[in-house]
Amino acid sequence: MNDLERFIDPIDGFTARPHPYQIEVFAWYLHEVKRQDRFQPADIGGCFDLLHVARPANVPQAITRLCAKRPARIIKDTHGYRLHQDVRRQLGALLPVRATSVATTQLLNDLLKRVADPAQKTFLVETLVCYKHHAYRAAIVMAWNLAFSDVIDRILASHLTTFNTGVGTNNLKKPIAKREDFENVKESDVIKIARATGILGKETTKTLEEKLSKRNTAAHPSTVIVSAATAEEVIFDLVENIILKSVL
């Protein structure tokens, strides 16, 4: 089952719903799960194809009709299409609890049994509490704290000498001797140094950089909507591809 199928599965009778509704749900998925600021008709058509559901006869025309509604359901600009913010909020409130939500809660509960470090356990418990209470911004921040703490612990335990070969680059002015020393180095710089010195692999670096960006978006005041789907994606990726990964 692909990501889109998992997302759609809890929506009763989705394949029988009218095309305009399906298009709006696909657009919400592209915004909130795939983190696309804009989408194109080809993106929507691809969603129909990925689910093996019949497309509208003319996808661009169907989207244009949603743009023409008053008030508009979809907005068009020079960069593409996006759901009107009110529609995004409506769909976020109306879409049923997804299987991914259940899976995310279970993933965090299972991790509780495996984490021994007191600081990491605190981060994990707070991640779970925030997620369960729909505080998705806070859940993303705490999940990042948990994963980044794990990375720091691994560097200290097994790669400190290698990491310190990066002194003089990326704002690392002196060798790291203890955990507290990492507080003087930006998280993004820690990632760059660990990648440059061979501690982090390419995919791990990509995951950390992507999730740090999402953490920053969640942590800073903005009008960006942080949904359950976004929190689920961040938590799942950090747990599966950072914390539970044996080799960084």
C-alpha positions, 0 to 999 in steps of 0.5 A: 500500500503506497502513502496515498492509499494509506491516506485515503483508506479511512475515507468511506466511499472515497472512490464514489465521491464526486470528482470535485471532492476528490480533487480537493482531498488530493490537493490537501494531501499534496499540501499537507503530506507531500509539503507542496506549496503549489500543485499542477493538474498533472499532480492531481491526475497522478493521484487518480492514477496512483489510486487506480481511480477514473480521472475526470474527463478534463482535469485542468477544467475540473480544477478551473471550475473549483477556482471559479466558485465563489468563494473560490475553493482553489486559487491559481497564481503564476506558480500553480494552484493551491487550496484556499486556506479556509478549505484546507482548514475545513478538510483538516477538521473533517477528514477522519482519523487516518490509519497513519494516526494510529500507527504513529501513536503505536510507533511512539508507544513501542519506542517508549519500551526501548529508550533508556536515556532519561533525557530522551525518554522525556522528549519521547513522552512529551512528543506522545502527549503533544501528538495525542492532544493534537498539538502538532507544532509542539509534537514536531518540535519534541520529535526533533529534540528526541532525534537530534539528541540521539544523533548527539549521543551517537557522536559522543559515544563513537565519533567524537574524534572524527567530528572534531576533525571539523574544527575550523569549519561550519562555525566549529571553533574548538573541539567538542569535549562534552555534551554541553559543548554542542549547545554552542554549535547550530544544529544545521552546522552539526549536521554539516560537520557530521556529513563532511567528516563522514559520520552521517550518510547522504540519506541520513543528512537529507532526512535531518535537513528536511526535518530541521526545516519543518521543525523551524517552520513549526517552532516559529510564529507563522500562518502555516497550517501544521496538520496531523499529517505533517506531524505524522510524516515528521515523527515517522521519518525521524523514528524510523530513519534516525532513531531506529537506524543502526548506522547513521 
